[in-house]
Amino acid sequence: MSFRRALALAACGLAGGSVLFSAVAVGKQPARGAGGDAETRSAGTAPALLLPPPAASCPAAPGWAERPAGGGGYWDSNWDRREPLALINRKKKNEETGEEELASRLDHCKAKATRHIFLIRHSQYNVDGRLDKDRILTQLGREQAELTGRRLASLGLKFDTIIHSSMIRATETTDIISKHLPGVKKISTDLLREGAPIEPVPPVSHWKPEAVYYEDGARIEAAFRNYIHRADAKQEEDSYEIFVCHANVIRYIVCRALQFPPEGWLRMSLNNGSITHLVIRPSGRVALRTLGDTGFMPPDKITRT
């Protein structure tokens, strides 16, 4: 006796826009042969794959996040809009020869140095504070910041700047870390304040109105574009920069820098005072050296609040 088993799977992906696919597995099923007689499909036959049109329920991908169709290993080499060819006016001609002198102009725009980006999550803070000014570091949080500062100092690197979120917990973390890095300039910015960068996939149980992602997402994306890019062509030596901010901001930046789907930011977890190290080469290639490292802290000092 014949039987049929059906399994429907649906998923939406960002890589090439929103796509809905369904797979139907078919076990021994009668099929009509040329003479109209029933033929038995063997159990080992591969399931049929059905590809209906994209579902309207899948949100459209942001323009900057779209990928060319059919690309599984795609990398946008001009992700930061700083490819040399993108920095010159190709219509400009040499006044005497009428030629572009393209090669020399491209060489003038090429980055030469590597940027090392250290993303530090703030230390533990008073989560019961109603206002930002009340959300100060706990005693444990201050100890965590001391440990993070010592760890950064032990690396023996010549740090250029510490750019930090203007929220009180990030500012206090920065003040403690900076004691271990004397002479390093501190810069406060609102761009790195905590927020909801983009609606996560899979969705979370605590609902947020679309307006929250719309407002916070634009600011956090602006922070990424402003701070995360290859070195300027005028920079001669490698740089080491510290950014003290928040878990959501860091996770989003990591996804964007590695050209992973940014909706996956919530799939990562970061401890308080942790160190994430991104490297941006002159070519624009990006590498993640460490993600949320707290191996320098004793186990009883590690928290994630």
LUMFIPA-513326 format. One line per field, with one value per residue (C-alpha): x, y, z; residue number from 1. Coordinates in steps of 0.001 Angstrom, whole numbers. Example, Ala and Ser with C-alpha at 12.3 -4.5 7.8 and 13.67 -1.06 7.14 Angstrom:
BEGIN
x <- [12300 13670] .
y <- [-4500 -1060] .
z <- [7800 7140] .
num <- [1 2] .
//
This chain:
BEGIN
x <- [0 1375 1749 2748 4634 4944 7304 7041 9954 9893 12663 13518 17107 18840 21637 19825 16761 13896 13276 10669 11351 9513 10796 8385 9691 7896 8149 7012 4482 2758 3644 2204 4489 4244 1564 -451 612 1683 5442 6831 9353 12211 12643 16096 14882 15719 12812 11300 12196 9537 10438 7390 7722 9110 6643 5311 5669 9478 10905 12871 16618 18149 19875 23368 22853 21751 23894 24166 21924 23506 26505 27290 30863 30371 32593 32029 35567 34179 32070 33432 33340 37113 38345 40868 38792 35836 37862 38904 37051 37685 36332 39132 41812 45400 45284 48371 48087 44319 44876 43704 47022 44877 47632 49381 46125 44984 48279 47847 44464 45546 45570 48955 48266 46225 43629 43166 39756 39244 35547 35037 31691 31052 31306 28440 26104 23031 20250 17568 18402 15475 17533 20903 22565 21383 22854 26321 28848 28536 31545 32059 31748 34549 36728 35953 37007 40287 40936 40109 42403 45265 44722 44857 47956 49670 49392 52127 50396 50512 46833 45803 42391 39579 36212 33331 29568 28239 26095 27219 28162 30426 31922 32771 34262 36404 37632 38865 40465 42205 44097 46045 46679 48043 48191 45591 42999 39349 36449 32757 30067 26307 26563 27738 24889 22964 19935 18132 20093 17823 14981 16669 16091 14866 12550 12626 9716 9848 8277 9559 7697 9183 9949 12568 14588 14015 15526 18214 19219 20004 22225 24105 24577 25964 28428 29552 30092 31858 34285 34672 36586 40073 42795 43037 45629 47593 48001 51532 51605 49245 46763 45270 41937 39624 35841 33969 30274 27476 26656 24046 26298 29321 27400 25905 29310 30846 28103 28408 32219 32326 29455 27297 23506 23098 19803 21911 23406 21381 22777 26029 26589 29144 30332 30799 34243 34941 37336 36464 39315 38696 41493 40974 43718 44700 42953 39690 39794 38445 39378 37927 40802 38731 35041 33992 37226 37161 39755 41833 39164 38765 35567 33900 34328 32572 29017 26736 24210] .
y <- [0 3409 6252 9939 12014 15766 18118 21874 24112 27862 30359 33905 34952 38306 37158 37760 39598 37834 34318 31764 28126 24881 21314 18417 14946 12132 8489 5575 7278 5946 7745 7246 5690 6100 3469 4830 2091 3083 3115 2970 5686 4196 5296 6715 9235 12826 15009 17491 21158 23755 27426 29685 33481 35474 35913 39377 38739 38686 42182 43703 43925 47382 48653 48469 44855 43419 40720 39722 36792 33353 34413 32258 33478 37096 39850 43535 44937 48491 47994 51184 53178 53678 51550 53735 53636 55015 57948 59530 61463 59349 62075 64428 64560 65775 69265 68726 65121 64683 61335 60229 59254 56685 54521 57303 58706 55272 54752 58107 56955 53518 52861 51835 51118 48591 49655 47630 48247 47190 47171 47111 46410 48534 46908 45735 48546 49228 47874 49203 52817 54608 57254 56977 59012 56399 53457 53750 50937 48502 47739 44567 46619 48909 45876 44539 47840 47705 44210 45296 48305 46138 43677 46415 47924 44512 44240 46854 48627 52328 53177 56327 57187 55944 56787 56036 56185 59189 56949 56987 53301 53576 56858 55425 52309 54534 56638 53546 51976 55227 55247 52272 54016 57447 60022 58368 60908 60293 61300 61034 60484 59977 57755 54804 54964 51728 50987 48454 48369 46202 43764 40460 37162 34922 37361 37886 37566 41165 43224 46640 49031 49484 53133 52059 50133 52914 55576 53607 51659 54795 56154 52881 52406 55957 54986 52009 54083 56839 54695 51320 51596 51107 53620 56951 57048 59657 57309 55881 53649 51025 52383 50915 52411 51624 52003 51617 51104 48537 44936 45690 48214 45900 42886 44901 46353 42863 41580 44569 44511 40797 41219 38746 39276 42097 40613 37924 40319 38888 35392 36490 37190 39503 39651 42905 44403 42038 42804 42317 42877 43699 44179 46201 45765 48371 46198 46499 42887 42466 39849 39147 38362 37968 38200 39075 37953 37876 35158 37648 37841 35383 33320 35001 38414 37530 38812 39486 42162] .
z <- [0 -951 1500 1402 3943 3461 5311 4632 5550 5121 5722 4786 4055 3612 1332 -1917 -706 1043 -231 755 -20 647 463 139 909 -862 141 -2078 -4259 -7349 -10562 -14024 -16638 -20384 -20632 -17778 -15338 -11842 -11206 -7668 -6689 -4706 -1095 -1841 -4408 -3472 -2335 -4740 -4205 -4821 -5182 -5002 -5326 -2361 475 1180 4910 4700 5319 2461 2981 3488 358 1872 2918 -432 -2047 -5704 -6598 -6422 -4332 -1320 -896 -1841 -384 -1164 -1411 -1416 1709 3311 41 326 -2541 -4419 -7591 -5632 -4298 -7579 -10241 -13322 -15586 -14630 -17330 -17328 -18818 -20999 -22202 -21946 -20218 -16794 -15220 -13487 -12046 -10129 -8821 -7630 -5829 -4087 -2705 -1465 2277 3666 7337 9290 11840 15029 16583 20217 21139 24912 26506 29615 33046 35257 36282 38398 36187 38555 37796 36156 34391 32703 35474 37992 36054 37503 37809 40682 42857 40844 37674 38806 39497 36018 34423 36362 35000 31456 31766 33012 30195 27536 29104 29183 25394 25065 22179 21417 21632 19772 21227 23443 21913 24242 24466 26357 28612 32239 32474 29415 30615 34041 32446 30217 33145 34972 31880 30947 34263 32911 29581 30517 27768 25527 24416 25380 23110 24016 21384 21310 18232 20339 22870 23448 21309 19127 15841 13703 14320 15187 13416 14909 16694 20439 22832 24086 21334 20263 17971 14509 15297 17880 15297 12768 15045 16898 13807 11792 14575 15144 11409 11314 14061 12015 8873 10776 12786 11046 7779 6373 7227 5471 2683 4663 7655 7570 10667 12034 14580 17759 18795 21697 21597 24895 24283 24556 23693 21012 19301 19334 18047 15219 14271 14168 11864 9539 9448 8608 6122 8028 8053 10612 11844 13524 16084 18966 18423 20076 23751 25384 28987 30871 30331 27434 24586 20910 18453 14774 12238 9036 6458 3818 1223 3137 4321 7846 10451 13883 16261 19431 20296 23844 25503 29315 29795 31776 34510 37395 36964 39956 38307 35054 34488 31563 32588] .
num <- [1 2 3 4 5 6 7 8 9 10 11 12 13 14 15 16 17 18 19 20 21 22 23 24 25 26 27 28 29 30 31 32 33 34 35 36 37 38 39 40 41 42 43 44 45 46 47 48 49 50 51 52 53 54 55 56 57 58 59 60 61 62 63 64 65 66 67 68 69 70 71 72 73 74 75 76 77 78 79 80 81 82 83 84 85 86 87 88 89 90 91 92 93 94 95 96 97 98 99 100 101 102 103 104 105 106 107 108 109 110 111 112 113 114 115 116 117 118 119 120 121 122 123 124 125 126 127 128 129 130 131 132 133 134 135 136 137 138 139 140 141 142 143 144 145 146 147 148 149 150 151 152 153 154 155 156 157 158 159 160 161 162 163 164 165 166 167 168 169 170 171 172 173 174 175 176 177 178 179 180 181 182 183 184 185 186 187 188 189 190 191 192 193 194 195 196 197 198 199 200 201 202 203 204 205 206 207 208 209 210 211 212 213 214 215 216 217 218 219 220 221 222 223 224 225 226 227 228 229 230 231 232 233 234 235 236 237 238 239 240 241 242 243 244 245 246 247 248 249 250 251 252 253 254 255 256 257 258 259 260 261 262 263 264 265 266 267 268 269 270 271 272 273 274 275 276 277 278 279 280 281 282 283 284 285 286 287 288 289 290 291 292 293 294 295 296 297 298 299 300 301 302 303 304 305] .
//
